[in-house]
Amino acid sequence: MRVRGDSLEGLELGNTDLASADLRGANLRGANLSATNLEEADLSGADLREASMGRAYLRGADLTGADLTGAELTGAVLESARYDDSTRWPTGFVPPAARDRPARKTRE
């Protein structure tokens, strides 16, 4: 799935398989992504503010530069997810330890 830069604001996407989706810069503000498979998805620069992401599977997802301010992440799997200093997390959320590896190469 490729929706780079598109607006998916407020959509119901819970329990959806979005593995390896190209969601770079997408507006997912307030979207329901609960229990969604986002393994290896490219969410770099995405607007995920206020998104419901409880139990979302984000293993290996690219969250560099994403804004997750106010997002619900209870039970989300963030194993091997990539992020950087520009990634914004919900208040009080402590992301998994940063790993010294580069973000995935940009798709063309």
ROKETI-250029 format. One record per residue: residue number from 1; residue in three letters; x, y, z of N, C-alpha, C in turn. Coordinates in steps of 0.05 Angstrom, whole numbers, plus 5000, padded with zeros to 4 digits. Layout:
ROKETI-250029
rec seq NUM; type Ala; n.c1 X; n.c2 Y; n.c3 Z; ca.c1 X; ca.c2 Y; ca.c3 Z; c.c1 X; c.c2 Y; c.c3 Z
...
end
This chain:
ROKETI-250029
rec seq 1; type Met; n.c1 5017; n.c2 4976; n.c3 5000; ca.c1 5000; ca.c2 5000; ca.c3 5000; c.c1 5018; c.c2 5025; c.c3 5000
rec seq 2; type Arg; n.c1 5011; n.c2 5044; n.c3 4983; ca.c1 5027; ca.c2 5068; ca.c3 4981; c.c1 5008; c.c2 5092; c.c3 4983
rec seq 3; type Val; n.c1 5010; n.c2 5107; n.c3 5005; ca.c1 4993; ca.c2 5130; ca.c3 5009; c.c1 5010; c.c2 5154; c.c3 5018
rec seq 4; type Arg; n.c1 5034; n.c2 5154; n.c3 5009; ca.c1 5053; ca.c2 5174; ca.c3 5018; c.c1 5041; c.c2 5202; c.c3 5016
rec seq 5; type Gly; n.c1 5041; n.c2 5216; n.c3 5039; ca.c1 5032; ca.c2 5244; ca.c3 5040; c.c1 5002; c.c2 5248; c.c3 5039
rec seq 6; type Asp; n.c1 4987; n.c2 5226; n.c3 5036; ca.c1 4958; ca.c2 5228; ca.c3 5035; c.c1 4945; c.c2 5233; c.c3 5062
rec seq 7; type Ser; n.c1 4921; n.c2 5242; n.c3 5063; ca.c1 4906; ca.c2 5246; ca.c3 5088; c.c1 4888; c.c2 5222; c.c3 5093
rec seq 8; type Leu; n.c1 4893; n.c2 5209; n.c3 5116; ca.c1 4876; ca.c2 5187; ca.c3 5125; c.c1 4866; c.c2 5195; c.c3 5153
rec seq 9; type Glu; n.c1 4864; n.c2 5220; n.c3 5158; ca.c1 4856; ca.c2 5231; ca.c3 5184; c.c1 4830; c.c2 5219; c.c3 5193
rec seq 10; type Gly; n.c1 4831; n.c2 5208; n.c3 5218; ca.c1 4807; ca.c2 5198; ca.c3 5231; c.c1 4795; c.c2 5172; c.c3 5220
rec seq 11; type Leu; n.c1 4809; n.c2 5159; n.c3 5202; ca.c1 4798; ca.c2 5135; ca.c3 5190; c.c1 4798; c.c2 5111; c.c3 5209
rec seq 12; type Glu; n.c1 4780; n.c2 5093; n.c3 5206; ca.c1 4779; ca.c2 5067; ca.c3 5221; c.c1 4797; c.c2 5047; c.c3 5206
rec seq 13; type Leu; n.c1 4821; n.c2 5042; n.c3 5216; ca.c1 4839; ca.c2 5024; ca.c3 5204; c.c1 4847; c.c2 5001; c.c3 5223
rec seq 14; type Gly; n.c1 4832; n.c2 4999; n.c3 5245; ca.c1 4838; ca.c2 4978; ca.c3 5265; c.c1 4837; c.c2 4951; c.c3 5253
rec seq 15; type Asn; n.c1 4855; n.c2 4933; n.c3 5263; ca.c1 4856; ca.c2 4905; ca.c3 5255; c.c1 4862; c.c2 4902; c.c3 5225
rec seq 16; type Thr; n.c1 4876; n.c2 4921; n.c3 5213; ca.c1 4882; ca.c2 4921; ca.c3 5185; c.c1 4911; c.c2 4912; c.c3 5180
rec seq 17; type Asp; n.c1 4917; n.c2 4899; n.c3 5158; ca.c1 4944; ca.c2 4891; ca.c3 5152; c.c1 4957; c.c2 4912; c.c3 5134
rec seq 18; type Leu; n.c1 4974; n.c2 4929; n.c3 5146; ca.c1 4988; ca.c2 4949; ca.c3 5131; c.c1 5018; c.c2 4944; c.c3 5132
rec seq 19; type Ala; n.c1 5026; n.c2 4919; n.c3 5134; ca.c1 5054; ca.c2 4912; ca.c3 5134; c.c1 5068; c.c2 4922; c.c3 5109
rec seq 20; type Ser; n.c1 5091; n.c2 4934; n.c3 5113; ca.c1 5108; ca.c2 4945; ca.c3 5092; c.c1 5095; c.c2 4968; c.c3 5076
rec seq 21; type Ala; n.c1 5074; n.c2 4980; n.c3 5087; ca.c1 5060; ca.c2 5002; ca.c3 5073; c.c1 5078; c.c2 5027; c.c3 5072
rec seq 22; type Asp; n.c1 5076; n.c2 5042; n.c3 5051; ca.c1 5091; ca.c2 5067; ca.c3 5048; c.c1 5072; c.c2 5089; c.c3 5057
rec seq 23; type Leu; n.c1 5075; n.c2 5097; n.c3 5082; ca.c1 5058; ca.c2 5118; ca.c3 5094; c.c1 5075; c.c2 5143; c.c3 5101
rec seq 24; type Arg; n.c1 5096; n.c2 5147; n.c3 5086; ca.c1 5114; ca.c2 5170; ca.c3 5092; c.c1 5098; c.c2 5196; c.c3 5090
rec seq 25; type Gly; n.c1 5099; n.c2 5212; n.c3 5111; ca.c1 5086; ca.c2 5238; ca.c3 5111; c.c1 5056; c.c2 5238; c.c3 5111
rec seq 26; type Ala; n.c1 5044; n.c2 5214; n.c3 5115; ca.c1 5015; ca.c2 5212; ca.c3 5114; c.c1 5002; c.c2 5226; c.c3 5139
rec seq 27; type Asn; n.c1 4979; n.c2 5237; n.c3 5135; ca.c1 4964; ca.c2 5249; ca.c3 5157; c.c1 4945; c.c2 5227; c.c3 5169
rec seq 28; type Leu; n.c1 4953; n.c2 5216; n.c3 5191; ca.c1 4938; ca.c2 5195; ca.c3 5205; c.c1 4928; c.c2 5205; c.c3 5232
rec seq 29; type Arg; n.c1 4926; n.c2 5231; n.c3 5234; ca.c1 4917; ca.c2 5243; ca.c3 5259; c.c1 4889; c.c2 5232; c.c3 5267
rec seq 30; type Gly; n.c1 4888; n.c2 5222; n.c3 5292; ca.c1 4863; ca.c2 5212; ca.c3 5303; c.c1 4853; c.c2 5186; c.c3 5291
rec seq 31; type Ala; n.c1 4869; n.c2 5174; n.c3 5274; ca.c1 4861; ca.c2 5149; ca.c3 5261; c.c1 4861; c.c2 5126; c.c3 5282
rec seq 32; type Asn; n.c1 4844; n.c2 5106; n.c3 5277; ca.c1 4843; ca.c2 5082; ca.c3 5294; c.c1 4861; c.c2 5062; c.c3 5281
rec seq 33; type Leu; n.c1 4884; n.c2 5057; n.c3 5293; ca.c1 4903; ca.c2 5037; ca.c3 5283; c.c1 4907; c.c2 5015; c.c3 5304
rec seq 34; type Ser; n.c1 4887; n.c2 5012; n.c3 5321; ca.c1 4889; ca.c2 4991; ca.c3 5342; c.c1 4891; c.c2 4964; c.c3 5330
rec seq 35; type Ala; n.c1 4910; n.c2 4948; n.c3 5341; ca.c1 4915; ca.c2 4921; ca.c3 5332; c.c1 4921; c.c2 4918; c.c3 5302
rec seq 36; type Thr; n.c1 4931; n.c2 4940; n.c3 5290; ca.c1 4938; ca.c2 4940; ca.c3 5262; c.c1 4967; c.c2 4930; c.c3 5258
rec seq 37; type Asn; n.c1 4971; n.c2 4914; n.c3 5237; ca.c1 4998; ca.c2 4904; ca.c3 5231; c.c1 5012; c.c2 4925; c.c3 5214
rec seq 38; type Leu; n.c1 5031; n.c2 4938; n.c3 5226; ca.c1 5047; ca.c2 4959; ca.c3 5213; c.c1 5077; c.c2 4950; c.c3 5212
rec seq 39; type Glu; n.c1 5081; n.c2 4924; n.c3 5211; ca.c1 5108; ca.c2 4913; ca.c3 5211; c.c1 5123; c.c2 4924; c.c3 5186
rec seq 40; type Glu; n.c1 5147; n.c2 4935; n.c3 5190; ca.c1 5164; ca.c2 4945; ca.c3 5169; c.c1 5151; c.c2 4968; c.c3 5153
rec seq 41; type Ala; n.c1 5129; n.c2 4980; n.c3 5163; ca.c1 5117; ca.c2 5002; ca.c3 5149; c.c1 5134; c.c2 5027; c.c3 5151
rec seq 42; type Asp; n.c1 5134; n.c2 5044; n.c3 5131; ca.c1 5149; ca.c2 5069; ca.c3 5131; c.c1 5130; c.c2 5091; c.c3 5139
rec seq 43; type Leu; n.c1 5132; n.c2 5099; n.c3 5164; ca.c1 5115; ca.c2 5120; ca.c3 5176; c.c1 5132; c.c2 5145; c.c3 5181
rec seq 44; type Ser; n.c1 5155; n.c2 5147; n.c3 5167; ca.c1 5173; ca.c2 5170; ca.c3 5172; c.c1 5158; c.c2 5196; c.c3 5165
rec seq 45; type Gly; n.c1 5160; n.c2 5215; n.c3 5183; ca.c1 5147; ca.c2 5241; ca.c3 5179; c.c1 5116; c.c2 5241; c.c3 5180
rec seq 46; type Ala; n.c1 5105; n.c2 5218; n.c3 5188; ca.c1 5075; ca.c2 5216; ca.c3 5189; c.c1 5064; c.c2 5232; c.c3 5213
rec seq 47; type Asp; n.c1 5040; n.c2 5242; n.c3 5210; ca.c1 5026; ca.c2 5255; ca.c3 5232; c.c1 5007; c.c2 5235; c.c3 5245
rec seq 48; type Leu; n.c1 5016; n.c2 5225; n.c3 5268; ca.c1 5001; ca.c2 5205; ca.c3 5283; c.c1 4990; c.c2 5216; c.c3 5309
rec seq 49; type Arg; n.c1 4987; n.c2 5243; n.c3 5310; ca.c1 4977; ca.c2 5255; ca.c3 5334; c.c1 4949; c.c2 5245; c.c3 5341
rec seq 50; type Glu; n.c1 4945; n.c2 5238; n.c3 5366; ca.c1 4919; ca.c2 5229; ca.c3 5377; c.c1 4909; c.c2 5203; c.c3 5364
rec seq 51; type Ala; n.c1 4927; n.c2 5188; n.c3 5350; ca.c1 4919; ca.c2 5163; ca.c3 5338; c.c1 4916; c.c2 5141; c.c3 5360
rec seq 52; type Ser; n.c1 4897; n.c2 5123; n.c3 5356; ca.c1 4893; ca.c2 5100; ca.c3 5374; c.c1 4910; c.c2 5078; c.c3 5362
rec seq 53; type Met; n.c1 4931; n.c2 5071; n.c3 5377; ca.c1 4950; ca.c2 5051; ca.c3 5367; c.c1 4955; c.c2 5029; c.c3 5387
rec seq 54; type Gly; n.c1 4936; n.c2 5025; n.c3 5405; ca.c1 4939; ca.c2 5003; ca.c3 5425; c.c1 4941; c.c2 4976; c.c3 5411
rec seq 55; type Arg; n.c1 4960; n.c2 4961; n.c3 5419; ca.c1 4965; ca.c2 4934; ca.c3 5409; c.c1 4973; c.c2 4934; c.c3 5379
rec seq 56; type Ala; n.c1 4981; n.c2 4957; n.c3 5368; ca.c1 4990; ca.c2 4958; ca.c3 5341; c.c1 5018; c.c2 4943; c.c3 5340
rec seq 57; type Tyr; n.c1 5023; n.c2 4930; n.c3 5317; ca.c1 5047; ca.c2 4915; ca.c3 5313; c.c1 5065; c.c2 4931; c.c3 5295
rec seq 58; type Leu; n.c1 5086; n.c2 4945; n.c3 5308; ca.c1 5103; ca.c2 4963; ca.c3 5293; c.c1 5132; c.c2 4953; c.c3 5291
rec seq 59; type Arg; n.c1 5135; n.c2 4926; n.c3 5292; ca.c1 5162; ca.c2 4915; ca.c3 5291; c.c1 5176; c.c2 4923; c.c3 5265
rec seq 60; type Gly; n.c1 5199; n.c2 4936; n.c3 5268; ca.c1 5215; ca.c2 4944; ca.c3 5245; c.c1 5204; c.c2 4968; c.c3 5230
rec seq 61; type Ala; n.c1 5183; n.c2 4981; n.c3 5241; ca.c1 5172; ca.c2 5004; ca.c3 5228; c.c1 5191; c.c2 5028; c.c3 5229
rec seq 62; type Asp; n.c1 5190; n.c2 5046; n.c3 5209; ca.c1 5206; ca.c2 5070; ca.c3 5209; c.c1 5189; c.c2 5093; c.c3 5219
rec seq 63; type Leu; n.c1 5196; n.c2 5102; n.c3 5243; ca.c1 5181; ca.c2 5125; ca.c3 5256; c.c1 5198; c.c2 5150; c.c3 5257
rec seq 64; type Thr; n.c1 5220; n.c2 5151; n.c3 5241; ca.c1 5237; ca.c2 5175; ca.c3 5242; c.c1 5221; c.c2 5200; c.c3 5234
rec seq 65; type Gly; n.c1 5222; n.c2 5220; n.c3 5251; ca.c1 5208; ca.c2 5245; ca.c3 5245; c.c1 5178; c.c2 5244; c.c3 5248
rec seq 66; type Ala; n.c1 5167; n.c2 5221; n.c3 5257; ca.c1 5137; ca.c2 5219; ca.c3 5261; c.c1 5129; c.c2 5234; c.c3 5286
rec seq 67; type Asp; n.c1 5104; n.c2 5244; n.c3 5286; ca.c1 5093; ca.c2 5258; ca.c3 5309; c.c1 5071; c.c2 5241; c.c3 5321
rec seq 68; type Leu; n.c1 5077; n.c2 5229; n.c3 5344; ca.c1 5059; ca.c2 5212; ca.c3 5359; c.c1 5048; c.c2 5225; c.c3 5384
rec seq 69; type Thr; n.c1 5049; n.c2 5252; n.c3 5384; ca.c1 5039; ca.c2 5267; ca.c3 5407; c.c1 5010; c.c2 5259; c.c3 5413
rec seq 70; type Gly; n.c1 5004; n.c2 5251; n.c3 5437; ca.c1 4977; ca.c2 5244; ca.c3 5445; c.c1 4967; c.c2 5217; c.c3 5435
rec seq 71; type Ala; n.c1 4984; n.c2 5202; n.c3 5421; ca.c1 4976; ca.c2 5176; ca.c3 5411; c.c1 4973; c.c2 5156; c.c3 5434
rec seq 72; type Glu; n.c1 4955; n.c2 5137; n.c3 5431; ca.c1 4951; ca.c2 5115; ca.c3 5451; c.c1 4968; c.c2 5092; c.c3 5441
rec seq 73; type Leu; n.c1 4988; n.c2 5084; n.c3 5457; ca.c1 5007; ca.c2 5063; ca.c3 5449; c.c1 5007; c.c2 5039; c.c3 5469
rec seq 74; type Thr; n.c1 4986; n.c2 5036; n.c3 5485; ca.c1 4986; ca.c2 5015; ca.c3 5505; c.c1 4987; c.c2 4988; c.c3 5491
rec seq 75; type Gly; n.c1 5006; n.c2 4972; n.c3 5498; ca.c1 5009; ca.c2 4945; ca.c3 5486; c.c1 5020; c.c2 4944; c.c3 5458
rec seq 76; type Ala; n.c1 5028; n.c2 4967; n.c3 5447; ca.c1 5040; ca.c2 4968; ca.c3 5420; c.c1 5067; c.c2 4954; c.c3 5420
rec seq 77; type Val; n.c1 5073; n.c2 4939; n.c3 5399; ca.c1 5099; ca.c2 4926; ca.c3 5397; c.c1 5117; c.c2 4943; c.c3 5380
rec seq 78; type Leu; n.c1 5139; n.c2 4953; n.c3 5392; ca.c1 5157; ca.c2 4971; ca.c3 5379; c.c1 5185; c.c2 4959; c.c3 5375
rec seq 79; type Glu; n.c1 5187; n.c2 4933; n.c3 5377; ca.c1 5212; ca.c2 4919; ca.c3 5375; c.c1 5225; c.c2 4925; c.c3 5347
rec seq 80; type Ser; n.c1 5250; n.c2 4934; n.c3 5348; ca.c1 5265; ca.c2 4941; ca.c3 5324; c.c1 5255; c.c2 4964; c.c3 5309
rec seq 81; type Ala; n.c1 5235; n.c2 4979; n.c3 5320; ca.c1 5225; ca.c2 5003; ca.c3 5306; c.c1 5248; c.c2 5024; c.c3 5306
rec seq 82; type Arg; n.c1 5249; n.c2 5039; n.c3 5284; ca.c1 5269; ca.c2 5060; ca.c3 5281; c.c1 5257; c.c2 5087; c.c3 5286
rec seq 83; type Tyr; n.c1 5272; n.c2 5104; n.c3 5301; ca.c1 5263; ca.c2 5131; ca.c3 5306; c.c1 5288; c.c2 5148; c.c3 5311
rec seq 84; type Asp; n.c1 5284; n.c2 5174; n.c3 5312; ca.c1 5307; ca.c2 5192; ca.c3 5317; c.c1 5299; c.c2 5214; c.c3 5336
rec seq 85; type Asp; n.c1 5316; n.c2 5234; n.c3 5338; ca.c1 5311; ca.c2 5256; ca.c3 5357; c.c1 5287; c.c2 5273; c.c3 5348
rec seq 86; type Ser; n.c1 5279; n.c2 5271; n.c3 5323; ca.c1 5257; ca.c2 5287; ca.c3 5314; c.c1 5230; c.c2 5273; c.c3 5318
rec seq 87; type Thr; n.c1 5231; n.c2 5248; n.c3 5325; ca.c1 5206; ca.c2 5233; ca.c3 5331; c.c1 5194; c.c2 5244; c.c3 5356
rec seq 88; type Arg; n.c1 5168; n.c2 5250; n.c3 5356; ca.c1 5154; ca.c2 5261; ca.c3 5379; c.c1 5136; c.c2 5240; c.c3 5391
rec seq 89; type Trp; n.c1 5140; n.c2 5235; n.c3 5417; ca.c1 5125; ca.c2 5214; ca.c3 5431; c.c1 5104; c.c2 5226; c.c3 5449
rec seq 90; type Pro; n.c1 5084; n.c2 5210; n.c3 5457; ca.c1 5064; ca.c2 5220; ca.c3 5476; c.c1 5077; c.c2 5227; c.c3 5503
rec seq 91; type Thr; n.c1 5066; n.c2 5246; n.c3 5517; ca.c1 5077; ca.c2 5255; ca.c3 5542; c.c1 5079; c.c2 5231; c.c3 5561
rec seq 92; type Gly; n.c1 5102; n.c2 5227; n.c3 5573; ca.c1 5106; ca.c2 5205; ca.c3 5592; c.c1 5113; c.c2 5178; c.c3 5579
rec seq 93; type Phe; n.c1 5112; n.c2 5176; n.c3 5553; ca.c1 5118; ca.c2 5151; ca.c3 5540; c.c1 5148; c.c2 5148; c.c3 5537
rec seq 94; type Val; n.c1 5159; n.c2 5125; n.c3 5544; ca.c1 5188; ca.c2 5120; ca.c3 5542; c.c1 5191; c.c2 5100; c.c3 5520
rec seq 95; type Pro; n.c1 5203; n.c2 5108; n.c3 5497; ca.c1 5206; ca.c2 5089; ca.c3 5475; c.c1 5228; c.c2 5068; c.c3 5482
rec seq 96; type Pro; n.c1 5228; n.c2 5046; n.c3 5467; ca.c1 5248; ca.c2 5026; ca.c3 5472; c.c1 5276; c.c2 5039; c.c3 5468
rec seq 97; type Ala; n.c1 5296; n.c2 5027; n.c3 5479; ca.c1 5323; ca.c2 5038; ca.c3 5477; c.c1 5330; c.c2 5043; c.c3 5448
rec seq 98; type Ala; n.c1 5343; n.c2 5066; n.c3 5442; ca.c1 5351; ca.c2 5072; ca.c3 5415; c.c1 5372; c.c2 5051; c.c3 5407
rec seq 99; type Arg; n.c1 5372; n.c2 5044; n.c3 5382; ca.c1 5391; ca.c2 5025; ca.c3 5371; c.c1 5408; c.c2 5040; c.c3 5351
rec seq 100; type Asp; n.c1 5433; n.c2 5033; n.c3 5351; ca.c1 5452; ca.c2 5046; ca.c3 5333; c.c1 5451; c.c2 5033; c.c3 5306
rec seq 101; type Arg; n.c1 5432; n.c2 5040; n.c3 5290; ca.c1 5430; ca.c2 5030; ca.c3 5263; c.c1 5416; c.c2 5051; c.c3 5247
rec seq 102; type Pro; n.c1 5423; n.c2 5053; n.c3 5222; ca.c1 5411; ca.c2 5073; ca.c3 5205; c.c1 5382; c.c2 5067; c.c3 5198
rec seq 103; type Ala; n.c1 5367; n.c2 5087; n.c3 5192; ca.c1 5339; ca.c2 5083; ca.c3 5183; c.c1 5341; c.c2 5069; c.c3 5155
rec seq 104; type Arg; n.c1 5319; n.c2 5055; n.c3 5149; ca.c1 5317; ca.c2 5041; ca.c3 5123; c.c1 5321; c.c2 5060; c.c3 5100
rec seq 105; type Lys; n.c1 5332; n.c2 5051; n.c3 5079; ca.c1 5335; ca.c2 5067; ca.c3 5055; c.c1 5308; c.c2 5076; c.c3 5044
rec seq 106; type Thr; n.c1 5307; n.c2 5101; n.c3 5034; ca.c1 5282; ca.c2 5112; ca.c3 5023; c.c1 5275; c.c2 5097; c.c3 4997
rec seq 107; type Arg; n.c1 5249; n.c2 5091; n.c3 4995; ca.c1 5239; ca.c2 5078; ca.c3 4971; c.c1 5234; c.c2 5099; c.c3 4950
rec seq 108; type Glu; n.c1 5237; n.c2 5091; n.c3 4926; ca.c1 5232; ca.c2 5110; ca.c3 4903; c.c1 5205; c.c2 5105; c.c3 4892
end
